[in-house]
Amino acid sequence: VQLVESGGGLVQAGGSLRLSCAASGRTFSTQVMGWFRQAPGKERGFVAAISSGGDITKYADSVRGRFTISRDNAKNTVDLQMSSLKPEDTAVYYCAANTWSNSPPILPAFYNYWGQGTQVTVSS
């Protein structure tokens, strides 16, 4: 499984960005997908996750109501729509795949494939 993120960039506080993650392989529709982020000097933390069929989503408290995770199993993509961005959302955002769980986990250790990350910078 290879994951490639795109869509990061610089945005002003209050603005929006949409991240996309393209996955290779024919098993995407069976994988739980997640988004994590890591700011300088901090551990990688959970942002959002979605079940293989898209019927279950989970969000970190800090982004609930502002971010939306979605997936298109026909296109092998998972997106993260980010709105009302804050400077504290600044981080490298990573897409991750879990190939064995049914319910989306929130711990990074439960994901076995990772993308290279995309930088999101929110200016105040």
Disulfide bonds with the S-S distance in Angstrom:
Cys21-Cys95 2.12
